[in-house]
């Protein structure tokens, strides 16, 4: 987001200077993406060998320590907790671009992900370099990039107290901070040049930072909007914002032509343009306390709900609540990886909206989810349980399932994988399909044919990540609803569910592609299959047969001897949900590189 060309066209009027003894305010989302590109530039690996959530968080702390060693003081780090209505179209366009890029990438390597270009683990980044630019067709970002960095900052004794999730866009609060207290904003968003930064406010862009290790110096291009306005002889009041508006309307105009146009009369489009800076949409009456640690997108969901509650019965309408789910790297040939864990999120939405149900004031009965798209749409409508009895019933089912798994495997990472496999089985059978992907992969592993680079493997990893994040949504919403200031108490059953979810992994420990095969094998070789057999004892016979074959794999010679007789049956079951053929693994040119993963 930002105004195209604004930064570049004003660059000759910025000042290259050494930055020291200054108060710094940081745009949190921009920081997260800067760290990501910095690491991608230094890793020099294949596009899907992404920096881990743990590495992203740790490197963010190191970077902040580094700039403070150069004499800067970090005053605040702001993150978006709500995006305004005016940005929803732009956001939908971005989701469509991400979806299109994923399909293009899939078409370039349909038989599986490319291997690492260089063997070995992730390298240590060097702060004496700058982040490399975006490749022509970048892979999807790590799905939990921003919340993972936010979580790491909150866990930091030094930076936790400075990190704030606000009920609006981060740039609004960065600008307000600097306008009142002075200082420099570090960002990647050119919109911040248009905000009122006060008499002493200025902006640095991450791309222009240069850090010298010896001696410890930080130099950058410093943009001072008031000084630039004076140099260009713009109107003292609104000249800079008019310049930004002209540049946003005409992407080919020169700076001199744009300056001349600012001297005309302001029009209606200009007023609409400036409103996003002078009257930005902020949910000021429903700010979430700093002690409630929500992810940005969960915060936005909660704030939408609070806003509707404050609107009253006549304004709270079905379909007004939207959840923009993190963009997962999954197979474009299959249904979204979010689909199998949909019932878990239905419970999350039901818990959040329970106060509206109890009030009887035209409750919202669905949430529109935004995930991978092919065309513009109003999202996928997800119905939610709308009575206290229904909520308790669904919460009890989830508790019982978690208890069955935990009693068998304990509090291990495999617990969440087993739950995801079980969700996958239920979802597959509900769609009238016969072979759940999770069981198919486990069966392949028993035969030694499972390919880590296959899109099926990557897709099921995304499903497990979706399960973990859906449970995280429940946990954070319960924490929010337990606040004394909320209108209605939640039931003891829902509170008990929240206690069960305390063992959820942090984002830094979410399943990742580098360790997912080991996780799957721990399920297969441990007690995971016995608990799945118990959970699926009344399930489809084919599912029970698959579980038994995973528990008791046939000897290699017997499998080979039976292949000819089962050819017809195998052909009819090798594909489901538009997925890859199970034999595609043998055609994967990267199969020999599996050992390097």
Order of alpha helices (4+ residues) and beta strands (2+ residues): alpha-beta-beta-alpha-alpha-beta-alpha-alpha-beta-alpha-beta-beta-beta-beta-alpha-alpha-alpha-alpha-alpha-beta-alpha-alpha-beta-beta-alpha-alpha-alpha-alpha-alpha-alpha-alpha-alpha-alpha-alpha
